Every structure is written in C-alpha cells, then in structure tokens.
Amino acid sequence: MAVLPSTTTRSGSGRCDGLWRELGRSHAREISRKRPLLRHPRTEQGAKRRARCPLPQQPLKIAIAGALGRMGREMTEAVQVDPRLELVARFHRPGSTGEGPVARDAALALADVVIDFTTPAASVELAKACAARGGPALVIGSTGLDGSELETIADAAKTIAIVRSGSYSLGLNMLTGLVEQAARALGADDCDIDILEAHHRFKVDAPSGTALMLGEAAARGRGVRLDEVARRARNGIVGTRPAGEIGFAVLRGGSIIGEHSVSFLAEGEALTLSHSAGDRSMFARGAIAAALWVAGQCPGEYGMHDVLGFAAS
C-alpha cells in the first residue's frame, strides 16, 4: 500500500465541532477519571487487563487507510482541522502512487489509531497486520464483511482494540436503538418489518452495512437471529409473507449519500422510522469520536453504542 503525503496544518475548528466535539471532550474527561466498562469477562484477570491500558497523549496520532476514497478524503480533511489529532500517514491500495506494501507497515508504526474505510478484504488484512504488531488500535468503517472476515477481525480484537460499525452517524446509531425498542414492543404475529435503503450508484455491497445493522437491531428486539428471518429479495410467485420475516429492499443510483427507513406494518396502521444523510462529514465526525475513545481501551471488539455510552442489549 502506498503512503501519501500528510499535512499537519490546521485552521479553525473545521467540521469536528458541536455535538461530536463535546462528546470527545466528555469521553476524555471520563477516561481521565476512570476506565469505562469493557466487554471482557468480569473476572480478576479481566480487571488486570483493563488496568494495563494507558491512554496515548494528545494530539492522537492518526493514520488513514483508503485515503483516496470518498470517505478517505473526508477523513483527511476532518483530521487535519481537529486540534486533538495529528495526521501522521495516509495509505491506499497497491498500485497507487507510493512505495508499495511496506508503506502500510511504516504507517502503522507511526500511528496510535488507524481509521479504515476500505474494503472487507483490505480491512481484514489491516486488522491482522495491526494485531501482529500489537497495535495500533483500529476503527473499521468498511461494510459487507462476511462471516469468516468477521471472525478474523474478532480474532485480531483479542490483541488490539477495534471499533467496528456499519455506520458512524450519531443519528443512525440512535435510530438503531429506536428500531430495537419498536421491534420488541410490536409483536411478530401482528407487525411486519421492512427495511429500505438507498445509496449512490458506486456502492458495491447490498444491503448496506447500516441496513444490516438496523436489521440486527430489529432481530434483537424480537429475540431471534437475523439470518434466520431475513428476506433479502422478493421476485416472482413467492407466496404469502411468513410471520416474523424482516425484509430488505435496496435502491442504487445517482449521488445519494445514504437513506434508510424501517417500516413496521400492522393491520390498519404503519410506523416508519427513517434517517437521511446530508453529507459524509457526519461519518467522519463519528469515526473521530470512535478513534478518540478506542485509544484508551484494552483489546476487544467494540461498537458505536460503546463509544456513545448507549446501553447494549
């Protein structure tokens, strides 16, 4: 992978202000007072592991994987203007301008946290490389990972701290909690659930990682596994809809950044919860909040509900 030039010039507060900036400050204050509860088993050994996790000094050193992609460029801009962060390296896939695969390892040696918006295969290799070195920590924004890829990342999380999410938007993560609550309250026998998502024509995976995240939330609310009740497509004579099914529909076209809706369809009424992304800066703000948070964590795999302090079900 090629290392790209990074600049340390910053001016103003950029796009990392408002709620996300206050969130970062509150996390820094909380970490300075005590360690957040992690996902290690509540044993003496787990407590000892948590106690051996020093918080890196700020500015936090950030490397960006997938630097030439849409989110990579957005992340570069957001990191450069954030006074809490120092952009130490950017790298992209082999074949880009630069020195090749060795450049990735050079970037990892410089960073406290790598923010990764690449592809499933690239994210897996990056997680393995970070784990082999014993760091840096990793924030993964790639979507479309399959079961074996998720297992590899979970294995890497035994050695390093990893945040992985289908979306780094605050609003979408709040929507996830609402979907879980609604699914729990509205029974499968009386209410059908369908998830509709729309993205730009260049998105390669479907359904989106966010749509699957919403589907997982709905399945959790009903106490079932998503892979047991998901319907990814309907075509032809498919018969009547079985109770408890969670359906997905996908639109691809134009320059849509991301639109998601979850419909709860009952006899005589329907409830729809939705979110629309105005620009990619919201994902960058969320990824930065995740980077600031994960830098103080011990090995483990975390989600945005951990970063935001939402109670996990």
Secondary structure, DSSP 8 states (H G I E B T S, - for coil): -EEE-------S-TTS-HHHHHHHHHHHHHHHH-----SS-SSHHHHHHHHT-----SSEEEEEESTTSHHHHHHHHHHHT-TTEEEEEEEE-TTSSSS-THHHHHHHHH-SEEEE-S-HHHHHHHHHHHHHHT--EEEE------HHHHHHHHHHTTTSEEEE-S---HHHHHHHHHHHHHHHHS-TTTEEEEEEEEE-TT--SSS-HHHHHHHHHHHHHHTS-HHHHEE----S---S--TT-EEEEEEE-TT---EEEEEEEETTEEEEEEEE---THHHHHHHHHHHHHHTT--SEEE-HHHHHT----
